C-alpha cells in the first residue's frame, strides 16, 4: 500500500513539474505587449 502511494505521489510530482515548466519557461518578462503583437498587417482579401 505504501509503495502504491509513493508511486502516485511521484507521478503527481512529475506532472506538477511538467506543468510548471511549460507555464513559466517562456519569454523573459512575459508575453509581448499588445502593441507589438498587433503590428502585423491584416491578411489581404484575395477576391
Number of C-alpha atoms within 10 A of each C-alpha: 6 7 8 9 10 11 12 12 12 12 12 12 12 12 12 11 12 11 11 11 11 9 9 10 9 10 8 8 6 9 9 10 8 8 8 8 9 9 8 8 6 7 6 6 5 4 3
